[in-house]
């Protein structure tokens, strides 16, 4: 029985800790929403192979043609 009560106290402590963290997060979000600063936008990942192929098409002048073909097929 003592072990059960001990486990319950540990769970209660963890819940209180999470509750405190959530409150801190709410306060931080509330403070930042009053500012007029822009949030950073995460750049999309492009595999190096596709970057290479795109640059190859652009340098060869075929990039616009491949776009037209894709648009025509759609």
Helices and strands as residue ranges (DSSP letters): H 2-33, H 48-60, H 63-73
